[in-house]
Amino acid sequence: MRAGVSRINPNPFTTRPEIEGTFGVVTTTHWIATAIGMATLEKGGNAFDAAVATAFSLQVLEPHLNGPGGDVPVIVYDVKRGKPEVICGQGPAPGALTIDHFRKLGLDMIPGTGLLAACVPGMFDTWMLLLRDYGTMKVEDVLTPAISYAYNGYPFLERASATVGMVEDLFRDHWPTSAAVYLPNGKVPAPGSTFTNRTLAETYSRVLREAQSAGGDRVAQIERARKTWSQGFVADAIDKFCRTQEVMDVTGERHGGVLTGEDMAKWQPTVEAPLTYDYGRHTVCKAGIWSQGPVTLQQLALLKGYPLDDLDPTGPDFIHLQVEATKLAFADREAFYGDPLFSEIPVETLLSDRYNAERRKLITDKASLELRPGSVEGFGGVVQMRKESGPRLAVGSLGAGEPTVGRMGNVNGDTVHFDIIDQAGNMVSSTPSGGWLQSSPVVPELGFCLGTRAQMFSLDEKHPAALVPGKRPRSTLSPTMALRDGEPYMVWGSPGGDQQDQWITQFFLRHVHSNMNMQEAIDAPAWHSEHFPISFWPRTSRPGVLVVESRVPEATIKELKARGHEVEVGPAWSEGRLTAACRVGNRRRAAANPRGMQGYAAGR
């Protein structure tokens, strides 16, 4: 019997069953979003319809983790097209956002909050493209649940309440438009209280009315909705807010934004082939080098030379090897990654077995305490290191570059994620993010704030991730798909900023090498490295620091310390918010993270 299917499961890592059925499965980071996705399948929608309805609902339900002003990558497998594809919903830098602009402001780093770091919002147009080209439903079908919850209310999450509490003074003193939404009656919403955002509900209701004015044709309605967003009242309100407002950000100064309606009108999401790496029976698919997704592929290329089948997944050898491979792959991310439309990136070399065989020689039985990017002649940039002392704290009185409230691995946010597979075998995985309530003030006419993804650009002109107008910032967002024996098999991912592709890789290794089902692989003790610079302001690193859950065995922790790792022990259930789904024949399976007590899988 396959591990984990038995009702009497001896595996100590399992908290709940792996969901299994033949009709379809949905797994997300919020139980209501999972229900909405499943209801969409029940109404006759396919996986892509369900994805769009789920995504819009997550903007309402988890506003501290994503919002309409954010960005998103999506990986899909459409059985009619017969191939995996990536939809890039990462909006680019505005036309007026230049390195010289920041130099004139006296800044050597792009702030993580406020208006300066706003890129073109990529979410809405991405979901409309997915609905138009892959889905079957109308705009009304996918927007109605989000509108209903925004207008009538939903239980405010404990983590959302904590986030608002930590930026309460910022809202009161500097961001009154955010206070108007997130401090109802002048108070921080209590956990579990019914929370509404009726301005956002009206924004989407108006978009829907505009869409329906195009007549009864589904595609015509979608196109009208897209135009209303990027060339209509939404773009107008964003343009006006950025032109007329100067707001406080993490620099301690007030700055205005440069995003315009023209920037929004010029942009549309694109569809491209994923980057892939063959690992045994599996072909792992990730978004391009404009994301951090390829670091998962490079970790696999580095680990390919080790007998991981024989190692305890909570033992020191397994953890040490994965962490050291992580350090090398992320060092290459820092040196080489960027938008391939603006810089030639040596991605084929970075993922080649020959290159990684040489990189693998740097892995010893001792923890590396230096950042060691590889050398590819003619490519790469200088990596700036800003060391941080003490545990990471990402939210303060002036807001947060990264949407995290916590320390030592107690990640209380960092975006949302979902995976869906329908009866026909269509698959979708996505990690929507940006537009966090704590990173930018609410646009008053719209009820949502802008993203701050431009903070990931470098202000070094020679670096492949250098800021250039129209260029995509190197995103941390990283959904994943795997084929098995050439057939579409599994989709998975996790919120978590720079930790995403650490937990994503751990999950896959446990599933493949330790014979764990998806739920077991999610529930198993986890960890993350803080060795390399984070992608968010203030771009600091903590060389050698390895954060592990307290469920990692004491003997393992002792040995990791002996090998030179700076081990910090976090709470027992604090690492990641993974979800996963797979298809095997006509079976559909799904799993969700118990950490945080809000992610759920459903299916039948």
Buried (B, 14 or more C-beta within 10 A) or exposed (E): EEBBEEEEBEBEBBBBBBBBBEEBBBBBBBBBBBBBBBBBBEEEBBBBBBBBBBBBBBBBBBBBBBBBBBBBBBBBBBEEEEEBBBBBBBBBBBBBBBBEBBEEEEBEBBBBBBBBBBBBBBBBBBBBBBBBBBBEBBBEBBBBBBBBBBBEBBBBBBBBBBBBEBBBEBBEEBBBBBBBBBBBEEEBBEEEBEBBBBBBBBBBBBBBEBBBEBEEEBEBBBBBBBBBBBBBBBBEBBBBBBEEBEBBBBBEBEBBBBBBBBBBBBBBBBBEEBBBBBBEEBBBBBBBBBBBBBBBBBBBBBBBBBEBEEBEBBBBBBBBBBBBBBBBBBBBBBBBBBBBEBBEBBBEBBBBEEBBEEBBEBBEEEBBBEBBBBEBEEBBBEBBBEEBEEBBBBBBBBBBBBBBBBBBBBBBBBBBBBBBBBBEBBBBBBBBBBBBBBBBBBBBBBBBBBBBBBBBBBBBEEBBBBBBBBBBBBBBBBBBBBBBEEEBBBBBBBBBBBBBBBBBBBBBBBBBBBBBBBBBBBBBBBBBBBBBBBBBBBBBBBBBBBBBBBBBBEEBBEBBBEBBBBBBBBBEBBBBBBBBBBBEEEEBBBBBBBBBEBBBBBBE
